[in-house]
Amino acid sequence: MLSITEYSVELVKDPFGILSGTRYEFMMDVEVPEEDELFTENGVYVKVVYKSDGDRSGIVTCDLYERVTHKYLDVEVDADEKEALAAFCKDNLPED
């Protein structure tokens, strides 16, 4: 299970006004146990684009990166972890 240690969130601008809802980019440092396949010595962070749009809110994209090198990790987050990340994002949306 991923444990979020720090995070930041920014509004994703839609200059053309073509996207429904509001999108936010979350950057989350996560602590990964050594026995987990995601573990690296350099650490891992998650970049999530979260869409806030009433009943259709949720994760748009979810990517993992090595913290020091910013190298993309070609690993898919499992369903339970993705659900936990979505709940975290929903609970930590900025006030409008």
C-alpha positions as CSV (number, residue, x, y, z in Angstrom):
1,M,0.0,0.0,0.0
2,L,1.2,3.5,-0.9
3,S,1.7,5.9,2.0
4,I,1.6,9.6,1.0
5,T,4.2,11.6,2.8
6,E,3.9,15.0,1.1
7,Y,1.8,16.5,-1.7
8,S,1.1,19.6,-3.7
9,V,-1.9,20.4,-5.8
10,E,-2.4,22.9,-8.7
11,L,-5.3,23.9,-10.9
12,V,-4.9,22.7,-14.5
13,K,-5.9,25.6,-16.7
14,D,-8.2,25.1,-19.6
15,P,-7.5,28.1,-21.8
16,F,-10.0,27.0,-24.5
17,G,-12.8,26.1,-22.1
18,I,-13.4,22.8,-23.8
19,L,-13.0,20.4,-20.9
20,S,-15.9,19.6,-18.6
21,G,-15.4,20.0,-14.9
22,T,-12.3,21.3,-13.2
23,R,-8.9,19.4,-13.3
24,Y,-6.2,19.4,-10.7
25,E,-2.7,18.0,-10.8
26,F,-1.6,16.3,-7.6
27,M,2.1,15.5,-7.1
28,M,2.4,13.1,-4.2
29,D,5.6,11.7,-2.6
30,V,4.9,8.2,-1.5
31,E,6.6,5.8,0.9
32,V,7.0,2.4,-0.7
33,P,7.9,-0.7,1.4
34,E,11.2,-2.4,0.4
35,E,9.5,-5.6,-0.5
36,D,7.1,-3.8,-2.9
37,E,7.8,-4.0,-6.7
38,L,7.6,-0.2,-6.9
39,F,10.5,0.3,-4.4
40,T,13.5,2.2,-5.6
41,E,16.4,3.6,-3.6
42,N,15.7,7.0,-5.0
43,G,12.0,7.0,-3.9
44,V,8.8,7.3,-5.8
45,Y,6.2,10.0,-6.5
46,V,2.8,9.9,-8.1
47,K,1.4,12.4,-10.6
48,V,-2.4,12.4,-10.7
49,V,-4.7,14.5,-12.8
50,Y,-8.0,14.5,-10.9
51,K,-11.3,15.8,-12.5
52,S,-13.9,17.4,-10.2
53,D,-17.2,17.3,-12.0
54,G,-20.1,16.4,-9.7
55,D,-21.0,12.7,-10.0
56,R,-18.3,12.2,-12.7
57,S,-15.3,13.1,-10.5
58,G,-12.3,10.8,-10.5
59,I,-8.7,10.2,-11.7
60,V,-8.0,11.1,-15.3
61,T,-4.4,10.0,-15.3
62,C,-2.1,8.4,-12.7
63,D,1.6,8.0,-13.4
64,L,4.5,6.9,-11.2
65,Y,8.0,8.4,-11.4
66,E,11.4,7.8,-9.7
67,R,11.9,10.8,-7.4
68,V,15.5,11.7,-8.0
69,T,15.7,11.1,-11.8
70,H,12.1,11.8,-12.6
71,K,12.1,8.7,-14.8
72,Y,8.7,7.3,-15.7
73,L,8.0,4.0,-14.1
74,D,6.0,1.7,-16.4
75,V,4.0,0.1,-13.6
76,E,0.2,0.3,-13.2
77,V,-1.2,1.2,-9.9
78,D,-3.6,-1.5,-8.6
79,A,-7.3,-0.9,-8.2
80,D,-7.1,-0.6,-4.3
81,E,-4.3,1.9,-4.5
82,K,-6.0,3.9,-7.3
83,E,-9.2,4.1,-5.2
84,A,-7.2,5.3,-2.2
85,L,-5.5,7.9,-4.4
86,A,-8.8,9.1,-5.7
87,A,-10.2,9.4,-2.2
88,F,-7.1,11.4,-1.1
89,C,-7.5,13.8,-4.1
90,K,-11.2,14.3,-3.4
91,D,-10.5,15.0,0.2
92,N,-7.7,17.5,-0.5
93,L,-9.2,19.6,-3.3
94,P,-8.5,23.3,-2.9
95,E,-11.4,25.5,-1.8
96,D,-12.9,27.5,-4.7
